[in-house]
Amino acid sequence: MERARKLAAAARRRHLYGQFLVAEVKSAGESLSEIDKTVLFNHGLEWFSILFQTRKRRPATRESRLAASEARFARASQLPLTVIRHVQDAVRRRFGEMERKGDLDWVPALSLDEYEANLLKPARKRGLEHEQLQERVRQMNEYDAALKAAVEQVWTEAQPMLDAAGVPKERRTVYRGVVTASATAARSFEPDSVGERQQLDEYIRQPRWIRLGLDTALAQKLAGIVLARFRELAKSFPPDPRPKR
């Protein structure tokens, strides 16, 4: 019975989170595709989960876990940080409101007879819209896994070039960003297009990377090599589920 009460309380919280997140994701940006909205919604649920899990146990880990969640999601989704943080800030506010109202501590007064009656009810079939949403999420995860593997492979292949250029190990992180930007450019633009150059220049010419030791000439050379490699590897990717922009 205690487990049943906890499951019911968790389902209620999930319902409250979900209703709130649907509205917040819609307000995050009109240009977002349906898949962008789906992954942003799921990211918001992950933040709610972290906030709840660190509420009474290991609260000192909360900020590091939230930061790690943001970094993972930003890399995988490639959505603007302003959009991601719009939802994250809203989640923090909503979580605080629910905590003050006692919504996070609510559990139902469920009797054994009521619990058994619920078990005997026929399961509700999932709607077509839900099934389509789950399929899009599956496709997104499959594509992101292939992309992540390609980034790791190309980064490994780029090491001999950085070795030859004498780049110290501790300064190679800034070149990792060139590889990631090249992956995005290769998937988003035609070779030698204006968009491709802008995508790479946005990263390579950022003053903070230059201050951290990025050699722009070496970065441009590296980008030219890994762009071609990404295009070659992308031929074996599953179809990109994101709508063309």
GROMACS elastic network, one bead per residue, 0.5 to 0.9 nm:
[ bonds ]
;  ai    aj funct       b0    kb
    1     5     6  0.61897   500
    1     6     6  0.86317   500
    1   110     6  0.77796   500
    1   111     6  0.79729   500
    1   112     6  0.70164   500
    1   115     6  0.78890   500
    2     5     6  0.51317   500
    2     6     6  0.62797   500
    2     7     6  0.86610   500
    3     6     6  0.50903   500
    3     7     6  0.61443   500
    3     8     6  0.85842   500
    4     7     6  0.50889   500
    4     8     6  0.61407   500
    4     9     6  0.85885   500
    4   110     6  0.82910   500
    4   115     6  0.76651   500
    5     8     6  0.50844   500
    5     9     6  0.61336   500
    5    10     6  0.85786   500
    5   107     6  0.58761   500
    5   108     6  0.58846   500
    5   109     6  0.76411   500
    5   110     6  0.68006   500
    6     9     6  0.50403   500
    6    10     6  0.61042   500
    6    11     6  0.85761   500
    6   107     6  0.65825   500
    6   108     6  0.83570   500
    7    10     6  0.50456   500
    7    11     6  0.61443   500
    7    12     6  0.86429   500
    7   107     6  0.89742   500
    8    11     6  0.50642   500
    8    12     6  0.62522   500
    8    13     6  0.87057   500
    8   107     6  0.71973   500
    8   108     6  0.70485   500
    9    12     6  0.51155   500
    9    13     6  0.62598   500
    9    14     6  0.86067   500
    9   104     6  0.82681   500
    9   105     6  0.81807   500
    9   106     6  0.63668   500
    9   107     6  0.51058   500
    9   108     6  0.68080   500
   10    13     6  0.50978   500
   10    14     6  0.61055   500
   10    15     6  0.85952   500
   10   104     6  0.88620   500
   10   107     6  0.86938   500
   11    14     6  0.50122   500
   11    15     6  0.61871   500
   11    16     6  0.87042   500
   12    15     6  0.50290   500
   12    16     6  0.62708   500
   12    17     6  0.85902   500
   12   103     6  0.89984   500
   12   106     6  0.89323   500
   13    16     6  0.50594   500
   13    17     6  0.60338   500
   13    18     6  0.84029   500
   13   103     6  0.75097   500
   13   104     6  0.71228   500
   13   106     6  0.89715   500
   14    17     6  0.50434   500
   14    18     6  0.59040   500
   14    19     6  0.85690   500
   14    45     6  0.81162   500
   15    18     6  0.50568   500
   15    19     6  0.61738   500
   15    20     6  0.85952   500
   16    19     6  0.53697   500
   16    20     6  0.63136   500
   16    21     6  0.86270   500
   17    20     6  0.52686   500
   17    21     6  0.60322   500
   17    22     6  0.86805   500
   17    44     6  0.85431   500
   17    45     6  0.70734   500
   17    48     6  0.75291   500
   17    91     6  0.85143   500
   17    94     6  0.84212   500
   17    95     6  0.86582   500
   18    21     6  0.50895   500
   18    22     6  0.61569   500
   18    23     6  0.88849   500
   18    41     6  0.80728   500
   18    44     6  0.89665   500
   18    45     6  0.76124   500
   19    22     6  0.55202   500
   19    23     6  0.69785   500
   20    23     6  0.56221   500
   20    24     6  0.64451   500
   20    25     6  0.88217   500
   20    91     6  0.86477   500
   20    94     6  0.80976   500
   21    25     6  0.58662   500
   21    26     6  0.83697   500
   21    41     6  0.62165   500
   21    44     6  0.69023   500
   21    45     6  0.79678   500
   21    87     6  0.78959   500
   21    90     6  0.86403   500
   21    91     6  0.78956   500
   22    25     6  0.54208   500
   22    26     6  0.63448   500
   22    27     6  0.88652   500
   22    37     6  0.86733   500
   22    41     6  0.70158   500
   23    26     6  0.52312   500
   23    27     6  0.64013   500
   23    28     6  0.88260   500
   24    27     6  0.51134   500
   24    28     6  0.62099   500
   24    41     6  0.86754   500
   24    86     6  0.82482   500
   24    87     6  0.63073   500
   24    90     6  0.73096   500
   24    91     6  0.88085   500
   25    28     6  0.50431   500
   25    29     6  0.75611   500
   25    37     6  0.61593   500
   25    38     6  0.86507   500
   25    40     6  0.68590   500
   25    41     6  0.64295   500
   25    44     6  0.88190   500
   25    83     6  0.88705   500
   25    86     6  0.87510   500
   25    87     6  0.66683   500
   26    29     6  0.65077   500
   26    30     6  0.70769   500
   26    32     6  0.84430   500
   26    37     6  0.74934   500
   27    30     6  0.72375   500
   27    86     6  0.89307   500
   27    87     6  0.89343   500
   28    32     6  0.80781   500
   28    37     6  0.88517   500
   28    82     6  0.87677   500
   28    83     6  0.56849   500
   28    84     6  0.80995   500
   28    86     6  0.64357   500
   28    87     6  0.68920   500
   29    32     6  0.57694   500
   29    83     6  0.71057   500
   30    33     6  0.83576   500
   32    35     6  0.79828   500
   32    36     6  0.56823   500
   32    37     6  0.63194   500
   33    36     6  0.50417   500
   33    37     6  0.62641   500
   33    38     6  0.86379   500
   33   242     6  0.77178   500
   33   243     6  0.69930   500
   34    37     6  0.50454   500
   34    38     6  0.61723   500
   34    39     6  0.88206   500
   34   242     6  0.87017   500
   34   243     6  0.86664   500
   35    39     6  0.62758   500
   35    40     6  0.84175   500
   35   133     6  0.84674   500
   35   136     6  0.69933   500
   35   137     6  0.76025   500
   35   140     6  0.80304   500
   35   241     6  0.78325   500
   35   242     6  0.64979   500
   35   243     6  0.81159   500
   36    39     6  0.54142   500
   36    40     6  0.60188   500
   36    41     6  0.84689   500
   36    77     6  0.75519   500
   36    79     6  0.78185   500
   36   242     6  0.79202   500
   37    40     6  0.50426   500
   37    41     6  0.59451   500
   37    42     6  0.86079   500
   38    41     6  0.50985   500
   38    42     6  0.63199   500
   38    43     6  0.86563   500
   38   133     6  0.76898   500
   38   136     6  0.85575   500
   38   137     6  0.74657   500
   39    42     6  0.50419   500
   39    43     6  0.61088   500
   39    44     6  0.86176   500
   39    73     6  0.87555   500
   39    77     6  0.75259   500
   39   137     6  0.74344   500
   39   140     6  0.86195   500
   40    44     6  0.62456   500
   40    45     6  0.87253   500
   40    73     6  0.86723   500
   40    77     6  0.83977   500
   40    79     6  0.88568   500
   40    83     6  0.89243   500
   40    84     6  0.72485   500
   40    87     6  0.78632   500
   41    44     6  0.51267   500
   41    45     6  0.64254   500
   41    46     6  0.87937   500
   41    87     6  0.85374   500
   42    46     6  0.62652   500
   42    47     6  0.87775   500
   43    47     6  0.63777   500
   43    48     6  0.87436   500
   43    69     6  0.81636   500
   43    70     6  0.84019   500
   43    73     6  0.72254   500
   43    84     6  0.86759   500
   43    87     6  0.87843   500
   43    88     6  0.85170   500
   44    47     6  0.51186   500
   44    48     6  0.63387   500
   44    49     6  0.86640   500
   44    84     6  0.89021   500
   44    87     6  0.66252   500
   44    88     6  0.64994   500
   44    91     6  0.66762   500
   45    48     6  0.50397   500
   45    49     6  0.61842   500
   45    50     6  0.87261   500
   45    91     6  0.85988   500
   46    50     6  0.62684   500
   46    51     6  0.86529   500
   46    69     6  0.79860   500
   47    50     6  0.50969   500
   47    51     6  0.61191   500
   47    52     6  0.85296   500
   47    66     6  0.67459   500
   47    69     6  0.77178   500
   47    70     6  0.88915   500
   47    88     6  0.72079   500
   47    91     6  0.71589   500
   47    92     6  0.82897   500
   48    51     6  0.51547   500
   48    52     6  0.61493   500
   48    53     6  0.85617   500
   48    91     6  0.66749   500
   48    92     6  0.79271   500
   48    95     6  0.70768   500
   49    52     6  0.51673   500
   49    53     6  0.60120   500
   49    54     6  0.85785   500
   50    53     6  0.50799   500
   50    54     6  0.60921   500
   50    55     6  0.84135   500
   50    62     6  0.69336   500
   50    65     6  0.72206   500
   50    66     6  0.70312   500
   51    54     6  0.54019   500
   51    55     6  0.60510   500
   51    59     6  0.87324   500
   51    62     6  0.67830   500
   51    66     6  0.82463   500
   51    92     6  0.80695   500
   51    95     6  0.76268   500
   52    55     6  0.51217   500
   52    56     6  0.79916   500
   52    95     6  0.83443   500
   52   104     6  0.80467   500
   53    56     6  0.71898   500
   53    57     6  0.67028   500
   53    58     6  0.82301   500
   53    59     6  0.83402   500
   53    62     6  0.85190   500
   54    57     6  0.51504   500
   54    58     6  0.55083   500
   54    60     6  0.77713   500
   54    61     6  0.70513   500
   54    62     6  0.56763   500
   55    58     6  0.76584   500
   55    59     6  0.58461   500
   55    62     6  0.82790   500
   56    59     6  0.63786   500
   57    60     6  0.86649   500
   58    61     6  0.57932   500
   58    62     6  0.74944   500
   59    62     6  0.54074   500
   59    63     6  0.84567   500
   60    63     6  0.72804   500
   60    64     6  0.82600   500
   61    64     6  0.55595   500
   61    65     6  0.61025   500
   61    66     6  0.86421   500
   62    65     6  0.52734   500
   62    66     6  0.61501   500
   62    67     6  0.86034   500
   63    66     6  0.50803   500
   63    67     6  0.60436   500
   63    68     6  0.85404   500
   64    67     6  0.50891   500
   64    68     6  0.61336   500
   64    69     6  0.85600   500
   65    68     6  0.51191   500
   65    69     6  0.61190   500
   65    70     6  0.86608   500
   66    69     6  0.50134   500
   66    70     6  0.62094   500
   66    71     6  0.86772   500
   67    70     6  0.51384   500
   67    71     6  0.62352   500
   67    72     6  0.86916   500
   68    71     6  0.51380   500
   68    72     6  0.61913   500
   68    73     6  0.85663   500
   69    72     6  0.52731   500
   69    73     6  0.61244   500
   69    74     6  0.85241   500
   70    73     6  0.51738   500
   70    74     6  0.59416   500
   70    75     6  0.85683   500
   70    81     6  0.89418   500
   70    84     6  0.79394   500
   70    85     6  0.85533   500
   70    88     6  0.87225   500
   71    74     6  0.52118   500
   71    75     6  0.62768   500
   71    76     6  0.86582   500
   72    75     6  0.53766   500
   72    76     6  0.62049   500
   72    77     6  0.85377   500
   73    76     6  0.51059   500
   73    77     6  0.57455   500
   73    78     6  0.77623   500
   73    79     6  0.85072   500
   73    84     6  0.86043   500
   74    77     6  0.54609   500
   74    78     6  0.53188   500
   74    79     6  0.62065   500
   74    80     6  0.76177   500
   74    81     6  0.70149   500
   74    84     6  0.76308   500
   75    78     6  0.54791   500
   75    79     6  0.82803   500
   75   180     6  0.85970   500
   76    79     6  0.84806   500
   76   144     6  0.64984   500
   76   147     6  0.88139   500
   76   148     6  0.80831   500
   77    80     6  0.88689   500
   77   144     6  0.84098   500
   78    81     6  0.85639   500
   78   184     6  0.85219   500
   79    82     6  0.84340   500
   79    83     6  0.68840   500
   79    84     6  0.68920   500
   80    83     6  0.54323   500
   80    84     6  0.64944   500
   80    85     6  0.87276   500
   81    85     6  0.58588   500
   81    86     6  0.82866   500
   82    85     6  0.52680   500
   82    86     6  0.60290   500
   82    87     6  0.88919   500
   83    86     6  0.51394   500
   83    87     6  0.67605   500
   83    88     6  0.88366   500
   84    87     6  0.55493   500
   84    88     6  0.62952   500
   84    89     6  0.87483   500
   85    89     6  0.57765   500
   85    90     6  0.82187   500
   86    89     6  0.54574   500
   86    90     6  0.63158   500
   86    91     6  0.87638   500
   87    90     6  0.50700   500
   87    91     6  0.61463   500
   87    92     6  0.87740   500
   88    91     6  0.50318   500
   88    92     6  0.63727   500
   88    93     6  0.87940   500
   89    92     6  0.51909   500
   89    93     6  0.63865   500
   89    94     6  0.86967   500
   90    93     6  0.51414   500
   90    94     6  0.60917   500
   90    95     6  0.84857   500
   91    94     6  0.51095   500
   91    95     6  0.59450   500
   91    96     6  0.85230   500
   92    95     6  0.51776   500
   92    96     6  0.62540   500
   92    97     6  0.87386   500
   93    96     6  0.52099   500
   93    97     6  0.63241   500
   93    98     6  0.87811   500
   94    97     6  0.50307   500
   94    98     6  0.61972   500
   94    99     6  0.85553   500
   95    98     6  0.51367   500
   95    99     6  0.61283   500
   95   100     6  0.86995   500
   95   104     6  0.85394   500
   96    99     6  0.50449   500
   96   100     6  0.62492   500
   96   101     6  0.86843   500
   97   100     6  0.52116   500
   97   101     6  0.62560   500
   97   102     6  0.86842   500
   97   103     6  0.86425   500
   98   101     6  0.51207   500
   98   102     6  0.61444   500
   98   103     6  0.50575   500
   98   104     6  0.61854   500
   99   102     6  0.52190   500
   99   103     6  0.60453   500
   99   104     6  0.55704   500
   99   105     6  0.78553   500
  100   103     6  0.77530   500
  100   104     6  0.86569   500
  101   104     6  0.80358   500
  102   105     6  0.54828   500
  102   106     6  0.64877   500
  103   106     6  0.53530   500
  103   107     6  0.89210   500
  104   107     6  0.87581   500
  107   110     6  0.86848   500
  110   113     6  0.83804   500
  110   114     6  0.64339   500
  110   115     6  0.66729   500
  111   114     6  0.52647   500
  111   115     6  0.62293   500
  111   116     6  0.87412   500
  112   115     6  0.50291   500
  112   116     6  0.61865   500
  112   117     6  0.85823   500
  113   116     6  0.52269   500
  113   117     6  0.61618   500
  113   118     6  0.86913   500
  114   117     6  0.50728   500
  114   118     6  0.62569   500
  114   119     6  0.87669   500
  115   118     6  0.52000   500
  115   119     6  0.64542   500
  115   120     6  0.89875   500
  116   119     6  0.50793   500
  116   120     6  0.65229   500
  117   120     6  0.52506   500
  117   121     6  0.66416   500
  118   121     6  0.53358   500
  118   122     6  0.87519   500
  119   122     6  0.81202   500
  119   123     6  0.89065   500
  120   123     6  0.87478   500
  121   124     6  0.87867   500
  124   127     6  0.89597   500
  126   129     6  0.82728   500
  126   130     6  0.63296   500
  126   131     6  0.68539   500
  127   130     6  0.53161   500
  127   131     6  0.64423   500
  127   132     6  0.87941   500
  128   131     6  0.50799   500
  128   132     6  0.61753   500
  128   133     6  0.85752   500
  129   132     6  0.51333   500
  129   133     6  0.61601   500
  129   134     6  0.86691   500
  130   133     6  0.50250   500
  130   134     6  0.61971   500
  130   135     6  0.86286   500
  131   134     6  0.51190   500
  131   135     6  0.62208   500
  131   136     6  0.87283   500
  132   135     6  0.50482   500
  132   136     6  0.62569   500
  132   137     6  0.86802   500
  133   136     6  0.51601   500
  133   137     6  0.62809   500
  133   138     6  0.86600   500
  134   137     6  0.51075   500
  134   138     6  0.61856   500
  134   139     6  0.86906   500
  135   138     6  0.50060   500
  135   139     6  0.62069   500
  135   140     6  0.85523   500
  136   139     6  0.50871   500
  136   140     6  0.60780   500
  136   141     6  0.86108   500
  136   241     6  0.70819   500
  137   141     6  0.61512   500
  137   142     6  0.85783   500
  137   241     6  0.89913   500
  138   141     6  0.51856   500
  138   142     6  0.61706   500
  138   143     6  0.86173   500
  139   142     6  0.50976   500
  139   143     6  0.61057   500
  139   144     6  0.85051   500
  139   238     6  0.81996   500
  139   239     6  0.81341   500
  139   240     6  0.79434   500
  139   241     6  0.62661   500
  140   143     6  0.51989   500
  140   144     6  0.60276   500
  140   145     6  0.85338   500
  140   240     6  0.75827   500
  140   241     6  0.60399   500
  140   242     6  0.77807   500
  141   144     6  0.50940   500
  141   145     6  0.60766   500
  141   146     6  0.86935   500
  142   145     6  0.52429   500
  142   146     6  0.64741   500
  142   147     6  0.87919   500
  142   238     6  0.73080   500
  143   146     6  0.52079   500
  143   147     6  0.62442   500
  143   148     6  0.86698   500
  143   237     6  0.68268   500
  143   238     6  0.58490   500
  143   239     6  0.71308   500
  143   240     6  0.62863   500
  143   241     6  0.75672   500
  144   148     6  0.60271   500
  144   149     6  0.85354   500
  144   240     6  0.89223   500
  145   148     6  0.51431   500
  145   149     6  0.62111   500
  145   150     6  0.86424   500
  146   149     6  0.51897   500
  146   150     6  0.62341   500
  146   151     6  0.87467   500
  146   234     6  0.86684   500
  146   236     6  0.87465   500
  146   237     6  0.61552   500
  146   238     6  0.76321   500
  147   150     6  0.50599   500
  147   151     6  0.62245   500
  147   152     6  0.87094   500
  147   183     6  0.82001   500
  147   234     6  0.80394   500
  147   237     6  0.75789   500
  148   151     6  0.51345   500
  148   152     6  0.63130   500
  148   153     6  0.86460   500
  149   152     6  0.51992   500
  149   153     6  0.61730   500
  149   154     6  0.86867   500
  150   153     6  0.50173   500
  150   154     6  0.60877   500
  150   155     6  0.84131   500
  150   183     6  0.86045   500
  150   230     6  0.72357   500
  150   233     6  0.68279   500
  150   234     6  0.81018   500
  151   154     6  0.52571   500
  151   155     6  0.59872   500
  151   156     6  0.85525   500
  151   179     6  0.70256   500
  151   180     6  0.67443   500
  151   183     6  0.71306   500
  151   230     6  0.80755   500
  152   155     6  0.50978   500
  152   156     6  0.61977   500
  152   157     6  0.86590   500
  153   156     6  0.52003   500
  153   157     6  0.62705   500
  153   158     6  0.87239   500
  154   158     6  0.61035   500
  154   159     6  0.89094   500
  154   179     6  0.74931   500
  154   226     6  0.67197   500
  154   229     6  0.72342   500
  154   230     6  0.74855   500
  155   158     6  0.50948   500
  155   159     6  0.67307   500
  155   176     6  0.69361   500
  155   179     6  0.66384   500
  155   180     6  0.89067   500
  155   226     6  0.85455   500
  156   159     6  0.55751   500
  156   160     6  0.83913   500
  157   160     6  0.68848   500
  157   161     6  0.82546   500
  157   226     6  0.88748   500
  158   161     6  0.55422   500
  158   162     6  0.66170   500
  158   163     6  0.88343   500
  158   179     6  0.87120   500
  158   222     6  0.76319   500
  158   225     6  0.86593   500
  158   226     6  0.76938   500
  159   162     6  0.50935   500
  159   163     6  0.60312   500
  159   164     6  0.86138   500
  160   164     6  0.61229   500
  160   165     6  0.85973   500
  161   164     6  0.51238   500
  161   165     6  0.63030   500
  161   166     6  0.87416   500
  161   222     6  0.78724   500
  162   165     6  0.50074   500
  162   166     6  0.62355   500
  162   167     6  0.54682   500
  162   168     6  0.83512   500
  162   172     6  0.79608   500
  162   175     6  0.88573   500
  162   218     6  0.86911   500
  162   222     6  0.86756   500
  163   166     6  0.51291   500
  163   167     6  0.61073   500
  163   168     6  0.80027   500
  163   169     6  0.88756   500
  164   167     6  0.78403   500
  165   218     6  0.80403   500
  167   170     6  0.84108   500
  167   171     6  0.66984   500
  167   172     6  0.67087   500
  168   171     6  0.54932   500
  168   172     6  0.66572   500
  169   172     6  0.54549   500
  169   173     6  0.81666   500
  170   173     6  0.71003   500
  171   174     6  0.63758   500
  171   175     6  0.78427   500
  171   212     6  0.72529   500
  171   213     6  0.64546   500
  171   214     6  0.78667   500
  172   175     6  0.52375   500
  172   176     6  0.65324   500
  172   213     6  0.87419   500
  172   214     6  0.84774   500
  173   176     6  0.50448   500
  173   177     6  0.70566   500
  174   177     6  0.56182   500
  174   178     6  0.72961   500
  174   209     6  0.61991   500
  174   210     6  0.86367   500
  174   212     6  0.72639   500
  174   213     6  0.75467   500
  174   214     6  0.62251   500
  175   178     6  0.50773   500
  175   179     6  0.67849   500
  175   180     6  0.89707   500
  175   204     6  0.89170   500
  175   209     6  0.88697   500
  175   214     6  0.69341   500
  175   215     6  0.89539   500
  175   219     6  0.68457   500
  175   222     6  0.84875   500
  176   179     6  0.52349   500
  176   180     6  0.65221   500
  176   181     6  0.87850   500
  177   180     6  0.50177   500
  177   181     6  0.60506   500
  177   182     6  0.83956   500
  177   203     6  0.74043   500
  177   204     6  0.86119   500
  178   181     6  0.51110   500
  178   182     6  0.59975   500
  178   183     6  0.85933   500
  178   200     6  0.72469   500
  178   203     6  0.69190   500
  178   204     6  0.69732   500
  178   219     6  0.67032   500
  178   220     6  0.85111   500
  178   222     6  0.76719   500
  178   223     6  0.63816   500
  178   226     6  0.89580   500
  179   182     6  0.50484   500
  179   183     6  0.62558   500
  179   184     6  0.88452   500
  179   222     6  0.79811   500
  179   223     6  0.67516   500
  179   226     6  0.67277   500
  179   227     6  0.82233   500
  180   183     6  0.50896   500
  180   184     6  0.65049   500
  180   185     6  0.87571   500
  181   184     6  0.51757   500
  181   185     6  0.61923   500
  181   186     6  0.85924   500
  181   199     6  0.67555   500
  181   200     6  0.59989   500
  181   202     6  0.88810   500
  181   203     6  0.70788   500
  181   223     6  0.84434   500
  182   186     6  0.59593   500
  182   187     6  0.85771   500
  182   196     6  0.83032   500
  182   199     6  0.78743   500
  182   200     6  0.65722   500
  182   223     6  0.60098   500
  182   224     6  0.83739   500
  182   226     6  0.67300   500
  182   227     6  0.54995   500
  182   230     6  0.77912   500
  183   186     6  0.52226   500
  183   187     6  0.63757   500
  183   188     6  0.86415   500
  183   226     6  0.79349   500
  183   227     6  0.67325   500
  183   230     6  0.60979   500
  183   231     6  0.83377   500
  184   187     6  0.53372   500
  184   188     6  0.60351   500
  184   189     6  0.84333   500
  184   196     6  0.87631   500
  184   199     6  0.78785   500
  185   188     6  0.51152   500
  185   189     6  0.56864   500
  185   190     6  0.83430   500
  185   191     6  0.87606   500
  185   195     6  0.76078   500
  185   196     6  0.51333   500
  185   197     6  0.81365   500
  185   198     6  0.88649   500
  185   199     6  0.60454   500
  185   200     6  0.72192   500
  185   227     6  0.76603   500
  186   189     6  0.59455   500
  186   190     6  0.72957   500
  186   191     6  0.73568   500
  186   196     6  0.73260   500
  186   227     6  0.57848   500
  186   228     6  0.78383   500
  186   230     6  0.64469   500
  186   231     6  0.59930   500
  186   234     6  0.86658   500
  187   190     6  0.82768   500
  187   230     6  0.81816   500
  187   231     6  0.74088   500
  187   234     6  0.78008   500
  188   195     6  0.82002   500
  188   196     6  0.77027   500
  188   244     6  0.84570   500
  188   245     6  0.84695   500
  189   192     6  0.83784   500
  189   193     6  0.66183   500
  189   194     6  0.84130   500
  189   195     6  0.60975   500
  189   196     6  0.55638   500
  190   193     6  0.55331   500
  190   194     6  0.87268   500
  190   195     6  0.80235   500
  190   196     6  0.70865   500
  191   196     6  0.70115   500
  191   227     6  0.85569   500
  191   228     6  0.87367   500
  192   195     6  0.83692   500
  192   196     6  0.64088   500
  192   197     6  0.70565   500
  193   196     6  0.52282   500
  193   197     6  0.65143   500
  193   198     6  0.87659   500
  194   197     6  0.52582   500
  194   198     6  0.61885   500
  194   199     6  0.86287   500
  195   198     6  0.50965   500
  195   199     6  0.60745   500
  195   200     6  0.87235   500
  196   199     6  0.52106   500
  196   200     6  0.64860   500
  196   201     6  0.86664   500
  197   200     6  0.53243   500
  197   201     6  0.59853   500
  197   202     6  0.85287   500
  198   201     6  0.50421   500
  198   202     6  0.59919   500
  198   203     6  0.88194   500
  199   202     6  0.54980   500
  199   203     6  0.71184   500
  200   203     6  0.54784   500
  200   204     6  0.60973   500
  200   205     6  0.84061   500
  200   220     6  0.82093   500
  200   223     6  0.77197   500
  201   205     6  0.55204   500
  201   206     6  0.79872   500
  201   220     6  0.87059   500
  202   205     6  0.59654   500
  202   206     6  0.64452   500
  203   206     6  0.55802   500
  203   209     6  0.79626   500
  204   207     6  0.85063   500
  204   209     6  0.72645   500
  204   210     6  0.78402   500
  204   214     6  0.77161   500
  204   215     6  0.85514   500
  204   216     6  0.61009   500
  204   219     6  0.67162   500
  204   220     6  0.76207   500
  205   208     6  0.86393   500
  205   209     6  0.75857   500
  205   210     6  0.72109   500
  205   216     6  0.70563   500
  206   209     6  0.57013   500
  206   210     6  0.66484   500
  206   211     6  0.89169   500
  207   210     6  0.50638   500
  207   211     6  0.60861   500
  207   212     6  0.86171   500
  208   211     6  0.50333   500
  208   212     6  0.62926   500
  208   213     6  0.89014   500
  208   214     6  0.89116   500
  209   213     6  0.64872   500
  209   214     6  0.55314   500
  209   215     6  0.88424   500
  210   213     6  0.51944   500
  210   215     6  0.66986   500
  210   216     6  0.74636   500
  211   214     6  0.71390   500
  214   217     6  0.88725   500
  214   218     6  0.80448   500
  214   219     6  0.71543   500
  215   218     6  0.53528   500
  215   219     6  0.60435   500
  215   220     6  0.86804   500
  216   220     6  0.60900   500
  216   221     6  0.85893   500
  217   220     6  0.52013   500
  217   221     6  0.63354   500
  217   222     6  0.86565   500
  218   221     6  0.50771   500
  218   222     6  0.60759   500
  218   223     6  0.85411   500
  219   222     6  0.50061   500
  219   223     6  0.60467   500
  219   224     6  0.86384   500
  220   223     6  0.50768   500
  220   224     6  0.62981   500
  220   225     6  0.88757   500
  221   224     6  0.52473   500
  221   225     6  0.66151   500
  221   226     6  0.89410   500
  222   225     6  0.53090   500
  222   226     6  0.62536   500
  222   227     6  0.85073   500
  223   226     6  0.52625   500
  223   227     6  0.58349   500
  223   228     6  0.86896   500
  224   227     6  0.54600   500
  224   228     6  0.68462   500
  225   228     6  0.57229   500
  225   229     6  0.66025   500
  225   230     6  0.89907   500
  226   230     6  0.60145   500
  226   231     6  0.85529   500
  227   230     6  0.52179   500
  227   231     6  0.63413   500
  227   232     6  0.87204   500
  228   231     6  0.52199   500
  228   232     6  0.63396   500
  228   233     6  0.88247   500
  229   232     6  0.50954   500
  229   233     6  0.62772   500
  229   234     6  0.85631   500
  230   233     6  0.50552   500
  230   234     6  0.58854   500
  230   235     6  0.88234   500
  231   234     6  0.50869   500
  231   235     6  0.68329   500
  232   235     6  0.58217   500
  232   236     6  0.80870   500
  233   236     6  0.59020   500
  233   237     6  0.72055   500
  234   237     6  0.50352   500
  234   238     6  0.84803   500
  235   238     6  0.84455   500
  237   240     6  0.78545   500
  238   241     6  0.87093   500
  239   242     6  0.89155   500
  240   243     6  0.80073   500
  241   244     6  0.89939   500
  242   245     6  0.86102   500
